[in-house]
Amino acid sequence: MTIEPIRYQLVIQFPDSYFASLDEVHAFEDRLIACMPRTCDVDGHDVGSGTVNFFIYTGYPNAAFLTFRKYLGTNKVEKKVRVAYREATGEDFTNLWPKRDLRPFHYSYD
């Protein structure tokens, strides 16, 4: 019997000012889907509360983050983005980017 790895939700968060239009948000999501390995499920995005969040479910959040950095993490992107993960049913996030960022990570639906 194979045991599925614990699933995590990885969130890639930008300030809403990063994208000039909703078309750019969709284009970025398409690039994200194209670059993520099959162990990841890009589960869409949301826009609101001053941020744009992209959601990825995976058993391997660090590997997904490294893939993101390899294919999409240009200096322009990395200066604006925050990345964190949590257990899919959990509440508390672990920050991945920026490194050593002590601010609590969250997104909300105001």
C-alpha positions as CSV (number, residue, x, y, z in Angstrom):
1,M,0.0,0.0,0.0
2,T,1.4,3.4,-1.0
3,I,0.8,6.3,1.4
4,E,0.2,9.7,-0.2
5,P,2.6,12.4,1.0
6,I,1.0,15.1,3.2
7,R,-0.5,17.7,0.9
8,Y,0.4,21.3,1.4
9,Q,-0.9,24.6,0.0
10,L,1.8,26.8,-1.4
11,V,0.8,30.4,-1.9
12,I,2.7,32.8,-4.2
13,Q,1.6,36.4,-3.3
14,F,2.1,39.6,-5.2
15,P,0.9,43.2,-4.4
16,D,-2.0,43.8,-6.7
17,S,-0.1,46.7,-8.3
18,Y,2.4,44.1,-9.8
19,F,-0.1,43.1,-12.5
20,A,-1.4,45.8,-14.9
21,S,-4.5,43.8,-15.8
22,L,-6.5,40.7,-15.2
23,D,-5.1,39.3,-18.5
24,E,-1.6,39.6,-17.0
25,V,-2.8,37.6,-13.9
26,H,-4.1,34.9,-16.2
27,A,-1.0,34.8,-18.3
28,F,1.2,34.4,-15.2
29,E,-1.1,31.6,-14.0
30,D,-0.7,29.9,-17.3
31,R,3.1,30.1,-17.1
32,L,2.9,28.8,-13.5
33,I,0.9,25.8,-14.7
34,A,3.3,25.1,-17.5
35,C,6.4,25.1,-15.4
36,M,5.2,23.2,-12.3
37,P,6.0,19.4,-12.1
38,R,3.2,16.9,-12.1
39,T,3.5,16.6,-8.3
40,C,1.8,20.0,-8.2
41,D,-1.7,21.1,-8.8
42,V,-2.0,24.8,-9.6
43,D,-5.4,25.6,-8.1
44,G,-6.1,29.1,-9.5
45,H,-5.7,32.5,-8.0
46,D,-7.6,35.2,-6.2
47,V,-7.4,39.0,-6.4
48,G,-8.4,41.2,-3.5
49,S,-7.3,42.8,-0.2
50,G,-4.4,44.4,-2.0
51,T,-2.8,41.2,-3.1
52,V,-2.9,38.6,-5.9
53,N,-2.5,35.1,-4.6
54,F,-1.7,31.9,-6.7
55,F,-2.4,28.6,-5.0
56,I,-0.5,25.4,-5.6
57,Y,-1.2,22.0,-3.8
58,T,1.8,19.7,-3.5
59,G,3.4,17.2,-1.3
60,Y,6.7,19.0,-1.8
61,P,6.4,22.7,-1.2
62,N,10.2,23.4,-1.2
63,A,10.6,21.6,-4.5
64,A,7.6,23.6,-6.0
65,F,9.2,26.8,-4.7
66,L,12.5,25.9,-6.3
67,T,10.8,25.2,-9.6
68,F,9.0,28.6,-9.4
69,R,12.4,30.4,-8.8
70,K,14.1,28.5,-11.6
71,Y,11.5,29.3,-14.3
72,L,9.7,32.5,-13.1
73,G,11.8,34.0,-10.3
74,T,13.5,36.9,-12.1
75,N,14.9,39.7,-10.0
76,K,11.8,41.8,-10.8
77,V,9.6,39.1,-9.5
78,E,11.6,38.2,-6.5
79,K,11.7,41.8,-5.2
80,K,7.8,41.9,-5.1
81,V,6.8,38.3,-4.2
82,R,6.1,36.5,-0.9
83,V,5.9,32.7,-0.8
84,A,4.7,30.6,2.0
85,Y,3.1,27.2,2.6
86,R,0.9,25.4,5.1
87,E,-0.7,22.1,5.6
88,A,-3.7,22.0,3.3
89,T,-6.0,21.9,6.3
90,G,-3.8,24.0,8.5
91,E,-3.8,27.6,9.6
92,D,-0.2,28.5,10.1
93,F,2.1,29.4,7.2
94,T,5.8,28.8,6.9
95,N,7.6,31.6,5.0
96,L,9.9,30.5,2.1
97,W,10.5,33.9,0.5
98,P,11.9,36.4,1.2
99,K,14.4,34.4,3.2
100,R,14.5,35.3,6.9
101,D,11.2,37.2,6.6
102,L,9.7,37.2,10.1
103,R,6.4,38.9,9.1
104,P,3.4,36.6,9.5
105,F,2.1,35.4,6.2
106,H,-1.6,35.6,5.5
107,Y,-4.2,36.4,2.9
108,S,-7.7,37.4,3.6
109,Y,-11.0,38.0,1.9
110,D,-12.2,41.4,3.1
